[in-house]
Amino acid sequence: MGAVALTFVVVVSGIVTWVYASADISTVGTTDFGRTLNIPPLATSTVEPDGTRAFDLQMQSGTTEFNSGTQAPTSGFNGSYLGPTLRAERGEKVRVRVRNNLTESSSVHWHGMHLPARMDGGPHQMIEPGATWTPEWTVAQPASTLWYHPHPHGATEDHVRRGLAGLFLVDDAAASSLPLPRDYGVDDIPLIVQDVRLRDGRIDETHGAFRDVGFLGDQLLVNGTLAPHLDVGDELVRLRLLNASTARVHNFHFADDKPFAFIATDGGLLPQPETMTALRLSPGERAEIVVRMLPGERAVLRDSDVDLGTNFWTTRFSGGDDRFDVMELRAAAQLRPSPELPTHLVAPSTPDGSDVATERHFSLTFGKINNAEMAMDRVDATVVRGTTEKWIVRNDDGTPHNFHVHDVQFRVIDYAGAPPPAELRGAKDTIYLPPNTTVTLVMRFDGPSDPNTPYMYHCHLLWHEDLGMMGQFVVVEPGQSAGTPTGHHHAN
């Protein structure tokens, strides 16, 4: 029996060693960048007699050719994959007619948008097949790069991975007055980055062994394009980065460590640009950077050297050792001159924590928040409208997590016992938490109250969210109590 047991241990150890050794991925140095980067079109809109800007989105299935000659089944908005970029001004009233042409129920969440709970598009605002949902709200936040994606409870990872995502850009007078690159698709470039695994012409949705973070692909798509290049004609190029992967944490940098100006976080522009050479974004996070190009230069954007704050085993199986060539910027022989970046951008838009009325604590563990799985009929927190709160969030797990709050942008006032690093000093709605890390966030709830319709807070590693790592809060008037959510509110 001893010999048999020893043989078993040796075999198992060999298998585990092989799985570990083969778990990392690299496309660095093997990419030809032969495809032109797709730029999502700006969504068409109409201005109705009352001044409302109206958009139409169709959720639909189709096929997409990622590799030449192979059509993969996918889903998208107004097309087979991803969706158009919606754009509106601060102060505008917008209306979006969303029709579900899928064969299953879904929803559309406006990630990062400040809006009434019934318009939020979370799991309480489901759209049945063949139905139309028409949310409307007034844009009431600074210029920023937001996005939209489905949020069905228990199925969000699947719907987003299939391609149901798009950008929503907010403009305002303060941002428009600054000499920043702003010609959409020319020197102001949206970059929706997702990992994918293609097998036999289909998107492979299986989770690999020991992948406790969720799905990790072996290739990157940028705006739905594999290994793309972008022809650049201007000295300065603004890149609006969105991590639309469902679990992968990306660390963006240029192959030659080319510096760039970091100008905006999830919720909008920073007070001043920060010079950086690398930027970590977890799923759902956005950032805007400006890079200076030289005539004839080719600059390769990479994703590698991700510091997940984990041990060697978790790092390997959470994608931290993976390396990708993301895309190539190809500068023309002669470039159009660009104005110098301003040294000051905009004033902070989030509270500084001096008027906190309530403090809350959140413990993140695998599939749970505060030791509870998500329940559609349970309100986990009741927030008084017009107050500022401090949320202390801790990852009590050995697994990476992040934390997204609907409706509001927050300020990070402490990260792992220290002032936040440069990439976390602006307005945020999503933040990465390594294991055994605590962050302190402050946010003000000044939107409309609704005691019966909750907003969500959750881990935006979407498999974790689907497993129940999500909670709900309602905003009420002073002296008012929370109601009881009734479950799904279905669109007709």
HELIX and SHEET records of a PDB file:
HELIX    1   1 GLY A    2  ALA A   21  1                                  20    
HELIX    2   2 ALA A  117  MET A  119  5                                   3    
HELIX    3   3 THR A  156  ARG A  161  1                                   6    
HELIX    4   4 ALA A  173  SER A  176  1                                   4    
HELIX    5   5 PHE A  312  PHE A  317  1                                   6    
HELIX    6   6 ALA A  422  LEU A  424  5                                   3    
HELIX    7   7 LEU A  462  LEU A  467  1                                   6    
SHEET    1   A 6 ARG A  35  THR A  36  0                                        
SHEET    2   A 6 PRO A 228  ASP A 234  1                                        
SHEET    3   A 6 PHE A 324  ARG A 336  1                                        
SHEET    4   A 6 ARG A 298  ASP A 303 -1                                        
SHEET    5   A 6 HIS A 250  PHE A 254 -1                                        
SHEET    6   A 6 ALA A 278  LEU A 281 -1                                        
SHEET    1   B 3 THR A  46  VAL A  47  0                                        
SHEET    2   B 3 ARG A  53  THR A  64 -1                                        
SHEET    3   B 3 ALA A  72  PHE A  77 -1                                        
SHEET    1   C 4 THR A  46  VAL A  47  0                                        
SHEET    2   C 4 ARG A  53  THR A  64 -1                                        
SHEET    3   C 4 LYS A  93  ASN A 100  1                                        
SHEET    4   C 4 THR A 132  TRP A 133 -1                                        
SHEET    1   D 4 THR A  46  VAL A  47  0                                        
SHEET    2   D 4 ARG A  53  THR A  64 -1                                        
SHEET    3   D 4 LYS A  93  ASN A 100  1                                        
SHEET    4   D 4 GLU A 136  THR A 138 -1                                        
SHEET    1   E 4 LEU A  86  GLU A  89  0                                        
SHEET    2   E 4 GLY A 166  ASP A 171  1                                        
SHEET    3   E 4 SER A 144  HIS A 149 -1                                        
SHEET    4   E 4 HIS A 109  HIS A 111 -1                                        
SHEET    1   F 7 THR A 225  LEU A 226  0                                        
SHEET    2   F 7 GLN A 219  VAL A 222 -1                                        
SHEET    3   F 7 ASP A 188  VAL A 196 -1                                        
SHEET    4   F 7 LEU A 236  ASN A 243  1                                        
SHEET    5   F 7 ARG A 286  ARG A 292 -1                                        
SHEET    6   F 7 PHE A 260  THR A 265 -1                                        
SHEET    7   F 7 GLY A 268  MET A 276 -1                                        
SHEET    1   G 2 LEU A 198  ARG A 199  0                                        
SHEET    2   G 2 ARG A 202  ILE A 203 -1                                        
SHEET    1   H 5 LYS A 368  ILE A 369  0                                        
SHEET    2   H 5 VAL A 356  THR A 365 -1                                        
SHEET    3   H 5 THR A 387  ASN A 395  1                                        
SHEET    4   H 5 THR A 438  PHE A 445 -1                                        
SHEET    5   H 5 ARG A 411  TYR A 415 -1                                        
SHEET    1   I 5 ALA A 381  VAL A 384  0                                        
SHEET    2   I 5 MET A 470  VAL A 476  1                                        
SHEET    3   I 5 ASP A 450  HIS A 458 -1                                        
SHEET    4   I 5 HIS A 401  VAL A 405 -1                                        
SHEET    5   I 5 THR A 430  LEU A 433 -1                                        
END                                                                             
